[in-house]
Amino acid sequence: MAETVYALCLLASLVCAALLLKNYRYTRLRLILWTGLCFSAMALNNLLLLTDLLIGPLADLSIPRVATAVIAVGLLLYGMITEVT
């Protein structure tokens, strides 16, 4: 059951990232770019979480998962700080 939820979260973040980056191509608003990159990093984080759940104790992916989460939040924070008008 948990695998299904994590897979749906991965799918949702991929769709959000794709839609945001597609919208950036037309509008050229940089905040949309930073948000799209944030969702791309969140999708990678969800993929690592799903992989960590599926492989179990064979490998510990907690450090890469935390790193991608920090990168995702950092991208969004940077975009919000730099794009204040």
Contacts in CASP RR format, 6 or more apart in sequence:
PFRMAT RR
TARGET T0000
AUTHOR 0000-0000-0000
METHOD contacts of the structure
MODEL  1
MAETVYALCLLASLVCAALLLKNYRYTRLRLILWTGLCFSAMALNNLLLL
TDLLIGPLADLSIPRVATAVIAVGLLLYGMITEVT
2 53 0 8 1.000
3 50 0 8 1.000
3 53 0 8 1.000
3 54 0 8 1.000
6 46 0 8 1.000
6 49 0 8 1.000
6 50 0 8 1.000
6 53 0 8 1.000
7 50 0 8 1.000
9 46 0 8 1.000
10 43 0 8 1.000
10 46 0 8 1.000
10 47 0 8 1.000
10 50 0 8 1.000
13 39 0 8 1.000
13 40 0 8 1.000
13 42 0 8 1.000
13 43 0 8 1.000
13 46 0 8 1.000
14 43 0 8 1.000
16 36 0 8 1.000
16 39 0 8 1.000
17 36 0 8 1.000
17 37 0 8 1.000
17 39 0 8 1.000
17 40 0 8 1.000
17 42 0 8 1.000
17 43 0 8 1.000
20 32 0 8 1.000
20 33 0 8 1.000
20 35 0 8 1.000
20 36 0 8 1.000
20 39 0 8 1.000
21 33 0 8 1.000
21 36 0 8 1.000
21 37 0 8 1.000
21 40 0 8 1.000
23 32 0 8 1.000
24 32 0 8 1.000
24 33 0 8 1.000
24 36 0 8 1.000
30 79 0 8 1.000
30 82 0 8 1.000
30 83 0 8 1.000
31 79 0 8 1.000
31 80 0 8 1.000
31 83 0 8 1.000
34 75 0 8 1.000
34 76 0 8 1.000
34 78 0 8 1.000
34 79 0 8 1.000
34 80 0 8 1.000
34 83 0 8 1.000
35 76 0 8 1.000
35 79 0 8 1.000
37 75 0 8 1.000
38 72 0 8 1.000
38 73 0 8 1.000
38 74 0 8 1.000
38 75 0 8 1.000
38 76 0 8 1.000
39 72 0 8 1.000
41 68 0 8 1.000
41 69 0 8 1.000
41 71 0 8 1.000
41 72 0 8 1.000
41 75 0 8 1.000
42 68 0 8 1.000
42 69 0 8 1.000
42 72 0 8 1.000
44 68 0 8 1.000
45 65 0 8 1.000
45 68 0 8 1.000
45 69 0 8 1.000
45 72 0 8 1.000
48 61 0 8 1.000
48 64 0 8 1.000
48 65 0 8 1.000
48 68 0 8 1.000
49 61 0 8 1.000
49 65 0 8 1.000
51 61 0 8 1.000
52 59 0 8 1.000
52 60 0 8 1.000
52 61 0 8 1.000
52 62 0 8 1.000
52 65 0 8 1.000
END
